């Protein structure tokens, strides 16, 4: 049986990516086998993704004309980060460019006030919270949730621990309000949850409404930066794992998310899960899936934003551990290879082509296998070696 | 413990690749996570690898000045194909560019006469063979090996079934000699081996002498083109599998191969393995390893040519089947995705960004799992769908 002829190869849709960081770089890695042409808008020449995407230009993602130019002729545009102004996304959508995720979804990852209000409407369990206008309001909020400390967050612009304060008194809240005033954002107060650990529930969702839920993982944060992820979360009660996945699927559907949605959660000491943050893009807590799942998050993000059927998110082995490599005092990361590869022939390394700066995410390593202790030791050792500090290995 | 500071990131060695086909493209895919800068010499603008390598120029690999220019400043040069003239590789080596594999090794993949002579010296089992100058010599050779048919091959320049003839008489040999005369190459006669099937033994080898041997696979050829690979080769006797791996390791060591060496073998009906061909680059019979092994052949090729420790070549599951997608009458391959991805969420697809032409290798699909019949059916169906002809599925 011969199938009917299809259109010519040249018409393969072009996917635009806004933002040239490591997430765009890893999308590009998975666009190669899928045969997908990409066009990149990079912040500066030679940034992480610009090193590996041929059709790349430099410009400002806050400028609508630049966005129009780079997406011209592209079927779909997706994002390395959540910072493109909502009104520009609306303008692109109106001009016929499919923004995935779209502005109506993305605003929930851009604005914590909008996110919290929507999750409340959806009855999604969250920490108690309130917008606060001044230190007196923080004091009142603290009284309502059982006292200090409370968490203050800028409603927009925070990431990797920036724009977040844990304050022990109304007086300590002054810093947050100073930042908020200088950047013209509001402050959201949240109860400081008594949590056992942090979890992450990742789903891919397509415009057609198909979704794929990854196994729920444990995420270890250090100074607000994701340091280590264990997939699946060890000893997580089955009902909590299912609840976390259902929350992610519910949020993705209700907000019409397209692409990857990461829902970061607290597992409380009294056995609940509460939503901490949302991210609408491939997420650090999903990097384990590149080597550890049948379909990695970057491949599923590409498939989702192009409305192609999704790949299986199942794990390929019992345990996978991902550890981030943060910039240290080591210089050339390449020189870490002889040791880490010879010590562990099953290790997977991902370097992002970024200049090494203290505390900056410059890569990650992944180990997988049957024995969690062994897998974790291998991943931690390799990341510690790249960072030039074996002292962190036993953390 | 803090380790001593290392050199700066900027000095990461640049790897040059000569030739812009799908093998270079897949090397590029694996250079992304390793953070390796690449420089490409492409045959023409927009060829497969040029679509995904930023630092790319167009030129003729038969021109030494072009080769010198593209490798200037590169630590190492490796190859998408085996057609760079041996004398140019010698000149580059003398100028201090590490050619991997080097000219002394590569000549054995370029010239079948040299290859056969060297394998004889090494006591590596091969089909009986002789250089033949004319049809009368073919007649004499046929008498010596038990009669026609015999196989004639050009000593240089053949690939994918080109430059190979199976002849039933001396008269039928005229075509081969006409081609040989017009291209100034010689003709090698080989006995037509009575074989059960074709096998491939792949090894990665580094300049330091480390080697990694992949599981021996069964390769199904149609019209001289690799169509399907099953890893590992089903029902292969353990002693023959070990012998095939040992042959590949012996050849790689004796010829000082760096990078991937593929040894294509016949498994004879009387239970021997005989070397058919050598290839010194990532090979079609190794594509299964991208999704099916801990370390795919392209990653190990990069690690080997840069003299970094090699990754484990172990399979990640009992069975992996790779089926090539050959160009058919289908137009845009992209339109195959909705069906193949929805039918099989565990399928892996690799499209090469090449124009679809009848018979041309334009991609491959891989399926893996516990049940060989299921895995093979999934891979065959997907490839057949992309080719637009489900009639081939049951082949």
Interface residues (C-beta under 8 A of the other chain):
Chain A: X1 X2 X3 X5 X6 X7 X8 X9 X11 X12 X13 X25 X26 X28 X29 X32 X33 X34 X35 X37 X50 X51 X52 X53 X54 X56 X212 X290 X294 X295 X303 X308 X309 X310 X311 X312 X314 X316 X317 X329 X330 X331 X332 X333 X334 X335 X336 X337 X338 X341 X342 X345 X346 X347 X348 X349 X350 X351 X352 X353 X355 X356 X363 X385 X388 X389 X390 X391
Chain B: X1 X2 X3 X5 X6 X7 X8 X9 X10 X11 X12 X13 X25 X26 X28 X29 X32 X33 X34 X35 X37 X50 X51 X52 X53 X54 X56 X212 X290 X294 X295 X303 X308 X309 X310 X311 X312 X314 X316 X317 X329 X330 X331 X332 X333 X334 X335 X336 X337 X338 X341 X342 X345 X346 X347 X348 X349 X350 X351 X352 X353 X355 X356 X363 X385 X388 X389 X390 X391
